[in-house]
Structures are given as structure tokens and as C-alpha cells.
Amino acid sequence: MPLLSARSGQVARDAVHHPLFARCYARVSARAETRIGMGRIRERLLHGLSGRVIEIGAGNGLNFGHYPGTVSEVVAVEPERRLRRLAVDAALRAEVPVDVVPGAAEALPVKSEGFDAAVVCLVLCSVRDVPRALAELRRVLRPGGELRFFEHGRGGGRMMTFSQRALDRTVWPLLAGGCHLSREPVRALRDAGFELGPYRRVLMPEQGPVLPASYCALGTAWRPALRA
């Protein structure tokens, strides 16, 4: 399947359309860089990456400024039109080559085994089909390729998990662009056949009130290498 560049003006039909949420997310996420320490999380998430990288659900491109110079290219897939336009602006300011393209996580518009690494950052909560999206990530990573993840999901005690599920069944996905609070990203990665490496649980914000979206995991996984 050909790669369509948002820079070139070749924009496919939008897989996701949440214009009000996109406008709010762009403002809130920019403030979160310093106010709740998301900038430091992005640094840790991307530190040490190299080669060709695919980022899924790039949003407004706040990761782009944190990629190290050892990365030769980033292909950033973003399905929402408004966020994709903001990501293109961010790509032009990045110190590594970034190509922003339309597409959905469940059907990535790139060739198989074409990337050394992949990045998912606060995106598995909102994809429509998590197993299919992770199968696509396995497809596009080379054998032994690395997956970096920072995702929120189920956490806390019984009352918090009850609240997360209740919100997921009612207003939260409508208000938050399809986001779900009670998914389990680490388990989903394991179920998809990734080899989990080191990861840590993180509360966001690290200092302040604990919210239904506060329970995060930051870590590394790999597509299994081919057996000899």
C-alpha cells in the first residue's frame, strides 16, 4: 500500500473525525508538557531510539522534538485532520526527518517489516480495535524491532476500576474522542505476541489528584526475532 504524505496534500479520507476534541486536546496537551511533566515522559519514552521509526496516533506532534539524532526517519500516522495539520507544523520544526501521513492504526499505510522501531503514546485507549492495531504494528516492525509505549489504562482499587468501567460505558468516549479508561495496554501487548521488556507504572500527574486517566505504563516491548 503506498505511503501518502500529508505534506504533499495527498490526504486520504479521514479515519477519525473529532474536531471539538481535537481542538481541546491541542490546547490541553501543550500545557501538560510542563505542568504535569509530559515533556519528561516523552524524553524517557524516546531516548535511545535509532533507525526508521513509525509513530501511531501522533496527535499534534509533541513527540517530534524529543526524537534523538540517531533516528533516521519518523513516519507519523495521525487519523484526525485537525491534529494532523498541527503535526505537520511540528514536523517542520523537528530536528529529525518526520513525514506525517493519514491512516488508521488498524490498517497502516506502510509496507511490512519496514521499521526498526514503533512508538505508541496515549493512543491504544482510543483505537477501535486494539488487537488488530497491535497486529499491524507487528506486521510493520522488522523481526526483533522495538516498540516503545506510554499508555494509560485500568488501575487503582475496586472503586476506581468500577468508575473507569462506568465512564467507559457512558460519557467518556463521547467526550474524549473515543478514549477508554479501563483498557489494559500491557496485557494487550502480551496477548498480541510482543515480548515485554522493562516497564514501569506511572501516575500522571505525578504530584496532584489521582484521576481515572492517571494510571499509566511506560516501557519497551519487541517483536520476536525470527528463530534460526
C-alpha positions, 0 to 999 in steps of 0.5 A: 500500500503506498505511503501518502504524505500529508505534506504533499496534500495527498490526504486520504479520507479521514479515519477519525473525525473529532474536531471539538476534541481535537481542538481541546486536546491541542490546547490541553496537551501543550500545557501538560508538557510542563505542568504535569511533566509530559515533556519528561515522559516523552524524553524517557519514552524516546531516548535511545531510539535509532533507525526508521521509526513509525509513530501511531496516533501522533496527535499534534506532534509533541513527540517530534522534538524529543526524537534523538539524532540517531533516528533516521526517519519518523513516519507519523500516522495521525487519523484526525485532520485537525491534529494532523495539520498541527503535526505537520507544523511540528514536523517542520520544526523537528530536528529529525526527518518526520513525514506525517501521513493519514491512516488508521492504526488498524490498517497502516499505510506502510509496507511490512517489516519496514521499521526498526522501531514503533512508538505508541503514546496515549493512543491504544485507549482510543483505537477501535480495535486494539488487537488488530492495531497491535497486529499491524504494528507487528506486521510493520516492525522488522523481526526483533524491532522495538516498540516503545509505549506510554499508555494509560489504562485500568488501575487503582482499587475496586472503586476506581476500576468500577468508575473507569468501567462506568465512564467507559460505558457512558460519557467518556468516549463521547467526550474524549474522542473515543478514549477508554479508561479501563483498557489494559495496554500491557496485557494487550501487548502480551496477548498480541505476541510482543515480548515485554521488556522493562516497564514501569507504572506511572501516575500522571500527574505525578504530584496532584489528584489521582484521576481515572486517566492517571494510571499509566505504563511506560516501557519497551516491548519487541517483536520476536526475532525470527528463530534460526 
